[in-house]
Amino acid sequence: MESPSAALLKATMINSGRVINGTVIDVSEIRSLEDLNNPDLILTQDVLPPPSLFQGYGQATLSGVLYFEDSGFQLFVEDGIQITASESHIHCFNVLSFDIPFKVTLVWTDPEGTLVSSYSR
């Protein structure tokens, strides 16, 4: 593949995300340095699994989505395919084991808008 599209890069980053476990601290009630010593004002919550506000799609781990000879998975990529509004594409896959997750990601890049239009949707 010569140059991946923006959509393929987006799909790669989305699929590479791994869960970040941990806790976030809510300091919205802190108004002064003295408030940091008041445990009643410091609230914590567990980080929600991806996708979430605090971790997005998770930590990027490219070894889990880029195919190498020793990868424990297969990779199918279709990039640069143009599909019209009434068109469909069908792909069939045999999932032989549930030990490795089967992931499918559909992403696209919208066409550029025109600079001279007075209205955009």
SULMO-V809805 format. One record per residue. N is the residue number from 1. RES is the residue in one small letter. SS is DSSP state (A for helix, B for strand, O for the rest). PHI is phi in whole degrees, 0 to 359 (NA if undefined). OMEGA is omega in radians with two decimals (* if undefined). Layout:
BEGIN
N|RES|SS|PHI|OMEGA + N|RES|SS|PHI|OMEGA
END
This chain:
BEGIN
1|m|O|NA|-3.10 + 2|e|O|288|-3.07 + 3|s|O|222|-3.11 + 4|p|O|291|3.11 + 5|s|O|285|3.07 + 6|a|A|298|3.13 + 7|a|A|295|3.12 + 8|l|A|293|3.08 + 9|l|A|297|3.11 + 10|k|A|296|3.13 + 11|a|A|298|3.13 + 12|t|A|298|-3.13 + 13|m|A|293|3.12 + 14|i|A|297|-3.11 + 15|n|A|286|-3.11 + 16|s|A|277|-3.05 + 17|g|B|294|3.05 + 18|r|B|242|-3.09 + 19|v|O|301|3.02 + 20|i|O|255|3.13 + 21|n|O|274|3.09 + 22|g|O|157|-3.08 + 23|t|B|229|3.04 + 24|v|B|250|-3.14 + 25|i|B|254|3.10 + 26|d|B|266|-3.13 + 27|v|O|251|-3.08 + 28|s|O|293|-3.14 + 29|e|O|267|-3.13 + 30|i|O|282|-3.13 + 31|r|O|244|-3.13 + 32|s|O|208|3.11 + 33|l|A|296|3.12 + 34|e|A|295|3.14 + 35|d|A|297|3.13 + 36|l|A|295|3.11 + 37|n|A|271|-3.14 + 38|n|O|260|-3.08 + 39|p|O|296|3.12 + 40|d|O|288|-3.12 + 41|l|O|266|-3.12 + 42|i|O|259|-3.11 + 43|l|B|255|3.11 + 44|t|B|234|3.03 + 45|q|B|210|3.10 + 46|d|B|291|3.09 + 47|v|O|290|3.12 + 48|l|O|288|3.13 + 49|p|O|294|-3.12 + 50|p|O|290|-0.12 + 51|p|O|283|-3.14 + 52|s|B|212|-3.13 + 53|l|O|298|-3.02 + 54|f|O|276|-3.11 + 55|q|O|232|3.14 + 56|g|B|59|3.09 + 57|y|O|265|3.11 + 58|g|O|102|-3.13 + 59|q|B|282|3.13 + 60|a|B|295|3.13 + 61|t|O|228|-2.99 + 62|l|A|294|3.12 + 63|s|A|295|3.11 + 64|g|A|272|-3.12 + 65|v|O|231|3.08 + 66|l|O|269|-3.05 + 67|y|O|272|3.03 + 68|f|O|234|-3.10 + 69|e|O|303|-3.09 + 70|d|O|264|3.10 + 71|s|O|294|3.14 + 72|g|O|270|-3.11 + 73|f|O|210|3.04 + 74|q|O|253|-3.09 + 75|l|O|230|3.03 + 76|f|O|237|-3.11 + 77|v|O|232|3.00 + 78|e|O|234|-3.03 + 79|d|O|236|3.07 + 80|g|O|80|3.13 + 81|i|O|274|3.10 + 82|q|O|263|-3.12 + 83|i|O|237|3.10 + 84|t|O|274|-3.07 + 85|a|O|297|-3.08 + 86|s|O|259|-3.06 + 87|e|O|265|3.05 + 88|s|O|222|3.06 + 89|h|O|232|-3.13 + 90|i|O|239|3.07 + 91|h|O|230|3.11 + 92|c|O|245|-3.13 + 93|f|O|226|3.00 + 94|n|O|263|3.07 + 95|v|O|265|-3.04 + 96|l|O|270|-3.11 + 97|s|O|211|3.07 + 98|f|O|267|3.13 + 99|d|O|287|3.13 + 100|i|O|246|-3.11 + 101|p|O|299|3.02 + 102|f|O|263|-3.08 + 103|k|O|241|3.04 + 104|v|O|228|3.12 + 105|t|O|228|3.07 + 106|l|O|251|3.09 + 107|v|O|226|3.14 + 108|w|O|208|3.04 + 109|t|O|242|3.11 + 110|d|O|291|3.08 + 111|p|O|295|3.12 + 112|e|O|296|3.04 + 113|g|O|280|3.11 + 114|t|O|270|-3.13 + 115|l|O|284|-3.04 + 116|v|O|260|-3.12 + 117|s|O|284|3.14 + 118|s|O|266|-3.09 + 119|y|O|214|3.08 + 120|s|O|229|-3.13 + 121|r|O|256|*
END
